[in-house]
Amino acid sequence: MLNRSPNGSFLLALGVSLSLLGCSSITDFTVNDSGTSGASRPRAARRAVEMRPLLEDLELRTFRFFWETANPDNGLVPDRYPTPSFSSVAAVGFGLTAYGIGAERGYVTREEAAARVATTLRFFLNAPHGPEATGVTGYKGFFYHFLDMKTGVRFETVELSTIDTTLFLAGALFCQSYFDRDNPVEREIRETAEALYRRVDWRWAQPNSPLVSMGWHPEKGFIDYEWKGLNEGMILYVLALGSPTSPIDEAAMAAYTRTYQWAEYYGQPHLQFAPLFGHQYSQVWIDFRGIRDEYMRGRGIDYFENSRRATISQRAYAIDNPSRWKDYGETIWGLSACDGPIDATLEVDGRQRKFMTYAARGAAANEVRDDGTITPTAAASSIAFAPEIAIPAIEAMSTRYGENLYARYGFLDAFNPTFNLPVKVQHGRVDPRLGWFDTDYLGIDQGPIIAMLENYRSDLVWKTMRKNPHIIRGLRRAGFTGGWLDTAP
């Protein structure tokens, strides 16, 4: 739904020091065959980098969002905070991942993190499951998109979501591999994660096989859309192919990649998907550096490089700023799914502007959806792909807008410098000088920030998932070869 690449001289022109990127010398940068540069990009593992205080602070604050806002009795994470909300199943998956990171960083003890994970997984395994429209958490191993924060049952009439279930399972499988000690709590984590994954009936979710449906309603059946085109569905196909109990046919991956759209945007040839979350979510957990499927072997790059190019092209779009939105530029950029100020067309500075509330904003060759609203997760969660442009954006946004944007749990969800009108907005508040600022944090935007900060810092999530047999099996059945996967057990 979701150009000129920086080289060494361009990087130095931006004033980004090599030490900021964790490189001891210019030789720590590599240039691949496409001419794009990256911090040690082709290697499956890189040494840990030294983090600037701001990045340390952002990681800790973002962790605290999950630790402090989740319901400790069942592990459910709110969709948003502080506005009262239901729980997002995908946000729970990001939370599970954050707990392992928190244990690794010493934000909480390993025992505290393990106890929270065990509570969460135990709840999902034992929660009511069935075809009923009410009073259940899921069906056929899948979970409803949103759940009541206290009871954990389906919220109103939302869909049984295949992708939200997938992101939850990705977090569960990370915990399965991370919590590997021989004690009762960590054994329970591993066994419960295994039971949850084995319970999913992926084949049931293929009414139009070989593609997987986006979801199902007990009132009216399957949604009339399947996962196709490059998007966050990549990890869904990997987990569905890797299932030990209900694996889908290998033809699914070929069907998925046949719907790809390859184009050049701002000088960067890559697979098109306008919002940056589609280039980030799967790569929160899967290390795509150096491994390729049949499609990417034909293109001569990997999905990591593809996401890097998408990130660079979106920043180039912000610099070009064809619609002349306020503040867009080299360090203020980033379009993805996020909150917005209002659903209306209003006059701003003598020009009619169409604004949106929550929407999947983005910029690509096949779609531009932009109302001047920037979400910090777009740039911050791209730090693993393109630190030389993501880190200056993190610094600029936190410095320029201060507590309007960077507060208790790190970055608030979104802001719009153009929107300075004295009108009632759905979320957030308007500063007549600086524009509109959200007052909520969103779990599915917080999750990629902490995970990608840690992947940039130490590869923790990636190297943990490189040990998970289900991820390995799924990647191999999807046709991936090369790099770390060739030597995986």
TANORBEL-V703940 format. One line per field, one symbol per residue. phi: phi as a letter, one per 30 degrees, with the letter a starting at -180 (. if undefined). psi: psi as a letter, one per 40 degrees, with the letter a starting at -180 (. if undefined). burial: # if it has 16 or more other ideal C-beta (glycine too) atoms within 10 Angstrom, else .. A space follows every 10 residues. Layout:
phi=???
psi=???
burial=???
This chain:
phi=.d.cddcedd ddddicdddd cicdadddcb cddcjdcadh edddbbddcd cdeddedddd ddededdccd dddbidcddb aceeadccdd dddddedddd dddddidbdd dddddddded dddddcddbl dddbibcaah iccdebbddc dicedhcddd cddddedddd dddddedddc dcbedddded dddddddddd cddedcdbec dcddlbcddb idddbcdaid addedddddd ddedcbdddd ddddddddcd bcacbhicda dcadddedcc eddeccdddi cbceddddci bcdddddddd dddddddddd hdchddield ccakcadadb dacacbdbhi bdbccbddad dabadcabbb bicccedddd dcdddbddcd dededddddd chddbcbeci dddaabdddb ddbdcdbibc cdccjdbdcc ccedcdeddd ddeddddbie ddddddcddd ddddddddjd bjhdddcdd
psi=e.ihihaddd dddefhiddd efhdideeii haeeeiiigf deidiiiiih hidddddddd ddddddddei hedeehhidi iehhiiihdd dddddddddd ddddeediid dddddddddd dddddeihhi eieieidaif eiiidiihdd deihhbfiih hddddddddd ddddddddge igiddddddd dddddddddh gdddegdfie ihidaihdde aiifiihiih aeeddddddd dehedfiiie eddddddeei hhihhfehhi hhhdhedded ddeddhgehe iiadddddee aidddddddd dddddddddd gdefiheiad egihhahiii digihihhfe hhhhiibhig iihidehhhh fehihddddd eedddgdedd dddddddddd ebeddhadfb hidiigddgf igihidiaih hedeahhiei ihdedddddd dddddddeed dddddeehdd dddddddeei iiadddei.
burial=###.##.... #....#.#.# ###.....#. .#.#.##### ##.#.#..#. #...#..### #######.## #..####### #...###### ########## #####.##.# ..######## #.##..#.#. .....##### #######.#. .####..### ########## #########. ....##.### .###.##.## .#####...# ######.#.. .##..##### ########## ###..###.. .##.###... ....##.### ########## ########## ###.##..#. ########## #########. #...####.. ########## ##........ ..#.###### #####.#.## ########## ########## ########.# #..###..## ########## #...#.##.# ...####### ########## ########## ##.###.#.# ########## ..###..#.
